[in-house]
Every structure is written in C-alpha cells, then in structure tokens.
C-alpha cells in the first residue's frame, strides 16, 4: 500500500506538541495592523491550540491518523 502524503499547506501551519496536541498561529496578524490595538496585536502573536473537534481532521492532513 502506498504511503499517505502530508498536506503541504497543513505542515506549514501546524506543529505537534510533546503531549500530542496541535499548535496553530492566530489569524489577522499579517496586514491592516494600523487599525488594530496594541493589545489585540500582542495577543495575536501567541500560539493557540486546535479545538478538540478539529484534531481528527488536522491529524489526517498531517498523516498521523
């Protein structure tokens, strides 16, 4: 049986943590930053975690499932 290919877009956007959760970056931090507050921009720099409902889909894209 052939190997499952990893989705190229997903491997650039997501990373697996040591405990098996999936890290992601926040959206809305790439352009039109002048109208956003300092607090909003600062909070967008931190990484977040994928919601539990989406974990299956993302793991399938990354070839873990």
Secondary structure, 3 states (H helix, E strand, C coil): CCCCCCCHHHHHHCEECCCCCEEECCCCCCCCCCCCCHHHHHHHHCCEECCHHHHHHHHHHHCCC
